[in-house]
Amino acid sequence: MQRWKLTIEYDGTPFLGWQRQHKGLTIQKTLEEAIEKFSHEKDILVQGSGRTDAGVHAVGQVAHVDMAKDFTEKEMRDATNHHTGKLPIVVLKAEKVSDAFHARYDAKQRYYRYRITYDRISPPMLDEMRAWHVRFDLDVDAMREGAKHLIGHHDFSSFRDAECQANSPMKTLDKIEIHEYIDPLRPGKQLFVDVEAKSFLHHQVRNIVGSLKRVGDGRWQPAMIRQVLEARDRCAADMNAPAHGLYFVKVDY
Amino acid sequence: MQRWKLTIEYDGTPFLGWQRQHKGLTIQKTLEEAIEKFSHEKDILVQGSGRTDAGVHAVGQVAHVDMAKDFTEKEMRDATNHHTGKLPIVVLKAEKVSDAFHARYDAKQRYYRYRITYDRISPPMLDEMRAWHVRFDLDVDAMREGAKHLIGHHDFSSFRDAECQANSPMKTLDKIEIHEYIDPLRPGKQLFVDVEAKSFLHHQVRNIVGSLKRVGDGRWQPAMIRQVLEARDRCAADMNAPAHGLYFVKVDY
């Protein structure tokens, strides 16, 4: 058997998320079926570095898969891409790796970016399902001030989904940065929230962004983020930013 | 009658272009019908600052329209947007202007941006129909050197479509700049070709970009751009970059 590392890009819009489900279109299932089709191998298992929710995009998701037959890296990439057909998933890179490599357990650092397009009344026609549309202006400096409270090792229970399966709510957020970005192709304003950690709780990034947006629109003072964090209660934040603004950017091994 | 200036954004993908045609979906027709629906006025004529081809996008197209009834600027914008329904067109801004204003004849300067995503083998899943996908790397400095030959007042016959209806092939290209742009959300590389002129010939921007790409991929030396320009023959360039990479950015009045 040869273990492969796949680097994957997808538009999350038509999918129910990463994980194979009994019914419905998922990213994992689409990749497994594409690989089974060209290789004629059975029970292919594509293991991702992390699950993404329905609607969440990826430009650098990583997965591993074991194959009995021998292929070149080019064949592995192009044949998978051919067999995903019209579905918006591609393998960017297929690399042969050692059997010891595990996409999930070996991940050292994960990077997400959240996109907000704001200060424009009319919905964005060229960024539909690609960014969270906020009609009014946001106080980005206040958001940055609020975000500082989240850096470091904390109990993130307040920013955790009820269905989160992690054993512990303790996580270390290594970086959270907010970049404003002017783009002539995007009327209004844009911002990116870039976060980086070894691992995240379910919905952690989207709950953080939802809370920071309340700071940006003036309903919360920046210090409220610390209070929410210290509450250790998922009802304290409870504002999940939409999935379609979130991008899984990359994984370090 | 009240004359209105509309600033418009659209995803060009589903449209046959700006101009109303006997059959088929166009941007002009979509706007006219939306305005007719909410205002109950007849024979509404929306006059654009310039036509865009099928598939070309806009983030700052400008048009004018005359209305008998009185509306607020907010009503005019939001009602039009409501009645374009699911089609990817929005009015970003609706402003009352004097009867003397003409979207086409009063335009002082027009700005286009062309987007290329390059140096990535797999097609872009999050930029489908939003950028020209070039699989290999491009020599951007060579493209910049080639582009310099186009600045100024020239006979642009070589970069003109056979169906172009302009009286003269003489145009003044005031600016052409190529920006490289690194974006974590876009694996591979990206570049923008920004051009600026009072007016353009039909397909002029796309023909220029198509020729510059031949310089970028090494098939042409930069000086070839001058030779093509001097040939004053549309067969000399004859490489139209795809419509879906082109964005009509703004108009100055």
Interface residues (C-beta under 8 A of the other chain):
Chain A: E9 Y10 D11 H57 V59 G60 R77 D78 N81 P88 I89 V90 V91 L92 Y111 R113 R115 R120 I121 S122 P123 P124 M125 L126 E128 R130 P184 L185 R186 P187 D194 Y247 V249 K250
Chain B: E9 Y10 D11 H57 V59 G60 R77 D78 N81 P88 I89 V90 V91 L92 Y111 R113 R115 R120 I121 S122 P123 P124 M125 L126 E128 R130 P184 L185 R186 P187 D194 Y247 V249 K250
